[in-house]
Amino acid sequence: MTIRVTVWGENVHEQKSEVVRGIYPDGMHNCIASALNKNEGIQASSVVLQDAEHGMTAERLAETDVLVWWGHAAHGQVDDAIVERVCEAVWSGMGMIFLHSAHFSKPFKRLMGAPCNLTWREAGERERLWVTSRNHPITAGLPDHFELENEEMYGEPFGVPEPLETVFVSWFQGGEVFRSGLTYKRGAGNVFYFRPGHETYPTYHDANVQTVIRNAVKWAYNPMARVAKPTDAPNVPVDRAPEKIEERGPKLHMAGQQGLR
């Protein structure tokens, strides 16, 4: 079994910032994909915002078992039709991992149905991530906590729905805390949000961070066949009811309008 992963990168900071280019000369997306490709059973490649259809063609999504998404400065440039296509892939069973500033990406907000807002501070302070679900597959091979010497602070309240499980919480040098690893189920798709990853720090070179993303890919993977047309809401005529029934009472729908909602 090979898990096919696509890493989506915004690829904006890498083009504009010498600092970011110095840390990620091949782009954050390729750094993440390269780390994933070191693991047996994972085949990762990358696409970027600037690709045709943002790299999220129907064909590409059909061939993606788990999609990893990093965005920050150009959330608004992602076409709404592509957002809907990505969300339909998740609802049909594709796994999805959102990293760092992707908390404010269009696909994450669409899947969460919430503001997804938070407090933040860019000061390069220490972040300590605590494992809060010791037996969760995403925490396999990790210590009870690990530290990142420099990160952007995200603080509570975090405007997201209550998760299935909180896997990590973060403490920052300035005193704030944050729910930094959250799992969700959306339709048939498994969704994980992981907080670290500010572009001006070497977070995605960190071995523990790479372990989390690798474990999350394996957790998010769904081996079942995709659900066809996950947003359909078809009408079931009387003659197709599982048990025999007779129509009673007035009907709202006129002939030819069956199935409209």
GUPA-668430 format. One record per residue: residue in one letter; x, y, z of N, C-alpha, C in turn. Coordinates in steps of 0.001 Angstrom, whole numbers, plus 500000, padded with zeros to 6 digits. Layout:
# residues N
AXYZXYZXYZ...
//
This chain:
# residues 261
M500839498801500000500000500000500000500879501256500000T500588502159499099501281503445499048500268504564499214I500520505460500167499655506619500379500137507745499482R499276508197498602499628509260497661499284510608498282V500310511426498496500154512713499179500460513846498206T499625514852498222499913516101497517500100517198498549V501215517903498472501476519039499357501192520309498570W500225521084499057499850522342498399500559523489499089G501287524274498315502006525413498872501575526706498224E501474527735499027501110529049498492502231529627497630N503487529375498039504654529755497235504722531257496951V504363532051497939504441533502497805505633534049498572H505746533686499845506860534184500659508211533747500075E508268532557499518509525532060498941509989532923497774Q509032533554497094509361534390495947509756535813496358K509290536247497523509459537649497915510482537873499022S510786536848499817511611537035501003512914536249500917E514039536952501039515329536277501069515470535415502316V514866535837503406514911535055504638514249533700504433V513055533709503848512330532459503620513070531593502611R513594532208501546514353531438500548515589530805501171G516211531499502118517389530949502759517088529708503582I515897529686504187515500528541505008514927527420504145Y514156527800503141513487526830502268513817527154500810P515043526863500362515442527230498998514601526563497913D514027525416498216513157524733497250511682524935497568G511395525808498511510012526061498906509592525194500079M508711525724500913508209524944502053507496523685501591H506744523789500497506004522641499986506931521489499616N508065521808498983509000520748498609509768520209499811C510010521063500812510633520592502047509743519553502723I508456519853502824507512518926503456507392517650502647A507264517777501321507136516593500468508382515724500545S509558516360500551510813515615500636510897514826501933A510493515427503043510514514723504327509558513535504309L508398513710503718507438512612503644507959511470502779N508681511802501723509179510778500810510287509919501415K510783510293502575511780509476503262511137508293503984N509821508250503988509090507207504700508537506171503729E508783504923504036508271503844503195506746503866503204G506167503696502047504718503657501934504066505000501708I504860506062501576504320507390501279504970507922500017Q504171508379499096504648508984497850504088510401497771A504959511386497965504506512774498047505035513607496895S504196514505496413504590515487495402503934516806495789S504259517869495064503759519178495462503188519942494277V502270520855494601501716521814493654501672523156494366V501473524225493599501466525559494200500302526389493665L500065527465494375498987528389494029499056528838492583Q500269529048492068500448529618490738500208528619489610D500073527336489921499794526337488893498395526527488323A498171525999487138496830526033486558495839525372487515E494709526041487734493696525575488687494311525358490074H495347526144490383496077526053491657496616524645491904G496781523881490838497254522504490975496182521535491426M494986522036491700493914521211492245492909520821491159T493420520185490116492530519696489076491730518511489611A490620518215488954489807517063489367490625515785489293E491476515699488267492301514498488105493302514376489244R493913515503489629494905515463490700494258515062492029L493109515621492312492433515291493558491984513839493590A491579513306492449491171511905492395492337510972492693E493562511449492419494749510628492634495451510951493950T494829511763494795495417512179496068494681511512497216D495412510758498024494815510133499204494763511116500368V495813511931500510495879512922501582496447514215501010L495769515317501268496205516630500809496709517433502011V497927517963501896498520518814502931498495520253502412W497994521193503216497762522567502727498471523576503618W499330524415503005499949525539503712499658526824502949G499066527790503632498805529083503021498903530172504060H499071531418503615499183532535504555498776533866503921A499578534335502960499420535703502469498403535836501340A497990534720500750497175534804499533495927533927499614H495343533818500807494118533021500930493056533473499933G492927534797499775491879535330498915492070535053497440Q493285534660497050493558534384495634493121532984495204V492723532157496160492278530803495829490841530876495324D490639530409494113489337530502493471488290529691494231D487095530268494389486054529609495161485633528264494560A485670528157493230485313526887492601486311525797492962I487589526172493099488609525211493501488423524823494965V488042525797495799487759525509497204486662524455497315E485601524650496550484491523699496593484936522321496110R485780522295495105486290521019494583487112520287495639V487942521036496351488756520430497413487863519900498527C486884520691498945486001520261500028485171519042499629E484735518982498394483993517808497940484875516570497967A486162516730497661487083515587497750487202515111499193V487254516065500140487303515675501556486013514973501951W484875515555501615483595514934501960483476513533501371S484126513307500249484037511991499602485027510990500180G485991511462501010486893510519501664488364510838501605M488780511905500916490194512283500899490599512845502257G491765512439502764492280513009504002492849514392503756M492836515240504802493336516602504635494034517061505899I495208517697505706495997518243506809496226519722506535F495840520564507480496049522005507368497170522406508316L498133523183507798499305523568508569499331525070508836H499601525423510083499865526788510516498803527770510026S499174528727509182498255529788508774497126529303507886A497140528041507519496015527480506776494756527420507621H494849527775508905493642527895509727492700528945509154F493249529878508375492429530938507805492241530759506298S492601529601505796492417529328504368490937529104504067K490575529324502815489178529121502425488708527679502624P489505526657502241489014525286502459488787524956503933F489699525406504819489527525096506238488277525774506794K488090527048506473486923527767506970485635527166506413R485674526713505166484490526072504571484177524761505282L485192523977505573484971522696506234484573522862507696M485093523889508340484777524116509749483446524841509935G483067525679508959481850526468509113481927527426510284A483115528017510467483361528863511637484362529951511276P484500530991512107485441532076511790486896531645511764C487263530655512604488651530149512660489638531250513037N489206532208513824490060533326514235490820532971515503L491861533776515794492721533528516943493495534808517255T494313534779518307495232535872518580496626535449518144W497495536412517851498814536038517339499839537114517680R501110536709517601502230537624517812503458537023517134E504145537822516331505360537343515667506571537896516417A507141537057517299508264537503518117509386536470518172G509247535383517451510290534370517455510488533704518796E509384533564519546509500533025520901509438531499520917R509810530929522055509818529476522203508394528948522286E508165527825521599506890527116521686507148525718522245R506389525345523252506468523997523804505149523288523513L505226522207522748504034521446522385503918520224523287W502768520112523959502494518997524853501542518009524189V501872516735524295500984515679523817499839515529524811T498608515668524344497445515562525225496656514278524996S497046513496523996496382512226523708497475511188523457R497952510603524536499154509786524490499067508611523516N497900507998523368497770506813522525497262507117521124H497179508387520783496692508730519441497764508393518403P497381507845517238498373507495516215499244508663515766I498733509879515835499506511035515389500679511314516329T500621510816517557501692511066518518502733509948518566A502606508949517729503524507803517771504978508254517597G505847507773518478507266508069518378507680509412518942L506745510139519549507054511460520099507252511391521609P508062512308522169508133512430523630506857513081524150D506729513192525470505546513819526057505418515284525655H506549515917525356506511517281524832507794517526524041F507733518513523156508935518944522441508845520445522220E510004521050521944510071522506521837510582522950520478L510079524096520051510580524811518887511125526134519404E512380526401519153513039527555519764512462528876519277N512057528918518004511498530153517443510209529843516700E509128530491517085507861530337516371507005531582516556E506029531713515685504992532725515835503985532230516858M503520533114517719502544532735518728501135532752518151Y500382531690518414498939531677518226498323531471519604G497281532254519927496671532148521238495170531955521178E494647531426522264493201531260522415492542532615522667P491246532738522358490352531686521872490547531401520381F490421530128520021490530529675518638489115529375518157G488648530130517162487250530068516741486941528920515815V487088527696516328486793526498515550485786525641516297P485105524722515594484198523803516301484976522884517243E484277522326518206484894521370519114485418520180518295P486686519826518446487248518744517634486840517368518144L487088516361517321486949514990517802487906514753518955E489139515228518772490150515054519806491197516159519687T491669516633520823492789517568520868494050516753521120V494956516768520160496141515911520212497333516640520828F497425517959520595498506518771521155497942520082521699V498573520580522753498376521972523157499757522615523245S499810523894522912501080524630522931501103525665524042W502282525832524612502579526939525520503657527790524866F503492529108524970504457530024524373505194530800525459Q506367531261525098507240531951526043506574533183526652G505675533797525879504957534965526380503816534625527314G503519533330527471502503532910528426501225532359527841E500955532584526558499709532099525962499736530579525762V498543530010525631498390528597525280497480528495524066F497540527340523393496773527180522154496558525698521887R495350525355521418495070523976520988495692523776519605S496845523152519577497673523182518364497619521928517513G496834520941517900496667519752517073495258519230517236L494398519403516223492982519088516327492551518139515219T491747517135515568491236516196514567489744516421514349Y489320516211513106487918516347512730487542515254511733K486248515028511613485679514199510557484716515079509784R484942515169508478484060515951507630483605515067506477G482298514681506505481833513699505547482583512399505791A483180511851504737483977510628504868485452510924505064G485819512210505149487226512588505189487728512900506592N488949512460506881489623512796508131490413514090507951V490297515007508911490932516318508821491764516547510079F493003517047509892493869517375511025494426518775510835Y494343519580511892494993520889511895496192520832512827F497364521308512318498591521338513110499186522732513039R499409523357514210499710524769514294501081525239513811P502216524605514175503531525192513873503786525345512371G504681526299512028505096526398510642505207527792510077H505559528789510923505740530135510396506925530156509425E506750530890508338507674530788507203509094531266507482T509298532146508460510638532691508684511457531867509682Y510942530713510082511654529833511011511751528430510393P512776527658510759513015526359510104512166525214510668T510906525483510930510034524528511617509912523203510874Y509803523262509543509571522021508797510838521202508583H511966521694509103513181520891509150513279520125510472D512421520434511413512469519822512736511988518373512677A512737517472513311512431516035513230511086515711513869N510766516341514987509483516060515638508306516551514799V508452517716514204507396518239513336507199517315512139Q508284516850511553508186515910510439507503514614510867T507773514167512084507118512962512596505620513174512714V505213514331513229503783514626513350503103514586511987I503698515237511001503075515289509678503014513898509050R504083513124509208504066511747508701502969510929509370N502888511002510685501851510254511396500458510729511004A500314512033510809499013512578510435498581512094509055V499529511972508145499213511436506819498665510021506941K499321509210507746498868507828507910497511507769508595W497290508662509563496001508699510253494886509164509328A495162510173508503494129510764507640493764509879506458Y494631508951506108494410508104504936493185507222505126N492313507218504143491111506387504142491198505419502964P491367504102503227491540503145502133490252502807501390M489121503255501916487842502944501278487679503734499980A486833503212499097486530503914497851485839505241498163R486097506245497353485484507552497546483953507466497423V483294508297498202481845508432498099481541509250496844A480724508714495965480382509427494731479374510532495024K479582511692494430478657512821494530478243513079495984P479188513435496850478883513548498277477929514679498642T477686515622497733476778516731498051475381516534497479D475144515436496775473816515194496210472788514984497317A471549515444497061470429515220497982469229514766497157P469241513512496665468214513060495721466861512807496375N465821513029495588464464512686495990464269511174495856V463547510565496804463218509137496742461720509020496479P461322508664495256459894508573494929459174507525495775V457868507658495857457053506746496648457273505302496229D457346505058494914457463503671494457458848503071494699R459774503877495226461109503359495533461375503326497036A460339503591497846460498503510499299460781502067499712P461614501846500718461923500473501149460681499684501570E459693500376502137458432499734502506457308500361501684K456305499572501355455191500048500529454409501110501282I454193502264500646453411503338501239452499503939500183E451497504708500633450616505449499744450790506934500022E450740507720498968450857509165499138449640509701499872R449889510608500838448806511222501591449098512702501783G448086513511501766448261514930502022448735515697500805P448752517029500934449152517885499802450643517773499530K451015518103498301452418518071497877452854519474497477L454045519862497895454590521175497541455156521164496137H455860520074495769456569520050494500455628519764493337M455794520528492269455040520309491046455766519282490198A455089518770489205455715517805488293456943518424487663G458007517638487601459254518099487005460167518805487980Q459690519018489218460497519715490212460970518777491314Q460777517484491151461197516553492176462702516664492413G463087516690493661464510516710494007465057518099494249L464263519150493952464768520503494183464742520814495666R465802521409496144465873521790497549466468523188497650
//
